[in-house]
Amino acid sequence: MLIIWLQGIWLPLHGYDFERTPLWAGIFMLPLTAGFLLGGPASGYLSDRFGARLFSTTGLLLVAAAFTGLILLPVDFPYSAFAALLLKACEGQTRREKRPAQPATRDTGLRTRRQRPKPGVPASNAISVG
């Protein structure tokens, strides 16, 4: 919906040709990418350190506030307000997802072992998990 909003309404209001609006809508959505790039590692580190419950709750509230702000934007909005709301929505979205900053070091319990090959099955295929 945001891309359609940019392509169909905002960019033509600001003098962009309809042939160029898909490209510029993508360029104007770059704060979305920045929010994921900045928020993902930071959220993973902080949720590993302090627990995921607080960050999930604040992330949900941040996304709700950002989308409320997007709804309240006028049709001819200032781009800086749109970019800030988009950045905050993506930061909140990354807080809701639990991404560990470091790889898991726990033992998963899976072991591989060689079994005797069955007739007609090559020996390289005779590995089982369990």
N, C-alpha and C positions, 0 to 999 in steps of 0.2 A: 504494500500500500504506500509506503514512503517513496519508493521509486516512481510509482504512478503519479503520486502527488507532485514530485519534483518535475517529472517529464511533462505532465499534462497541464499543470497550473503554474507552478512557481517559476520554472525556467523560461517559459514563453512570456510571462509577465515582466521578466527582467531582460528581455531582448535576445534570447537565444533562439536560433532557428529550430524548427521541429526535427530537421534532419540530424542535428547535433545534440538533441536533448538526451538520447540514451547514453552517450559518452559522458556528458557533463553530469548526468544524474549519478553515474557510477563514481565520478570524481568527487562529487559533493557528498557521497556516502562513505568516504574514507574515514571519518571519525568512528564509524562502526568497526572498521578493522583495527583502528588504534585502540579502541576500548577493549577489544578481545586480546590484542597483543600486550597491552599494559596490565589488564586486570587478571588474566589467566595465571601467570607465574606468581604474581603478588598474592592472589587469593589462595593458591595452592600452598605457598609458604606459610601464610598467616593461619590458614585452617589447620595445617599440620601442627603449628605451634600452639594455637589457642583453642582448637576444636571447631568443628564444622557447623554446629548448631547456630551460634551467634551470627556467623557469616551468611548462612542460608536465610535467616530471618531478615537481616539487614539488606541482603541482596534482593529479596522479594519486595521489600518496602521501597528500595531504590528504583527498581524497575517499575513498580506501580506509580511512583511519583513522577518518573520520567515520562511514562505514557500519558499520565494526566496532564503534564506540561505540554506534550505534543498535541493533545486534544484541544487545549486552550490556546494554542498558537493561532493567530489570525491567518487568513489566506495569503496575505502579503507579509510574511514574517521576516524578521532579520535573520540572516544565515547564521550569525554567531550564536543566537539562542537555539536554533535548530541543531547545530553541531554540538553544543554543550549538552543538550538533552539526549542526543543520540549517543554521545560518549558515556554519559551517566547510565543510560539504559544498558549499554553493553558491559560496563563495569559491574552493574548489579547482576546481570545475567551470568557473568563468570563467577561471582561470589556464590551463586546458588549451586553451581556444579562443583562437586568435590574432585579436585585434581591434586593428587599428592605431588609435592615439589621434588621429592626424592623417590627413586624406585623402591618398591616394596622389598623388604629383606626377609620377610617371613617365609618359612617353608610351606609350600602349598600341599605337600603330602603326595604329590604325584611322583612316581618312580618309573623309570624305564628298565626293562630287563629283556634279555634275549631269550627267545623261545626256540625250541627245536623247529627247524623249517619243516613245513608240511610238504608232502610230495607234490611236485609241480610248481611250487612257490619259490622264487629266488631267496637266498639267505638274507639279502639286504632288505627285504620286505617283512622279515619275521621279527619285528620289534613291537612289543605291546606296551601300553601305558596302563598302570594300575597297581 
